């Protein structure tokens, strides 16, 4: 049994809520306009969260690696 101290909550973990809330709040992005290169907003908003999700996860990853 390894007796490591429990990790405390750090505000960086709140970044994980941003993509979760943004993508679950469907009425916000359930529309066609504005279009981007002919792609309806509904689709390009979701696709942009691939990059947005990485941007939110990276600081959490760095924090976890620093505190190993």
Protein Blocks (a to p, Z undefined) as FASTA:
>chain_A
ZZdddddddfklmmmmmmmmmmmmmmlmmcfbdceehiafklmmmmmmmmmmmmmmmmmm
mmmmmmZZ
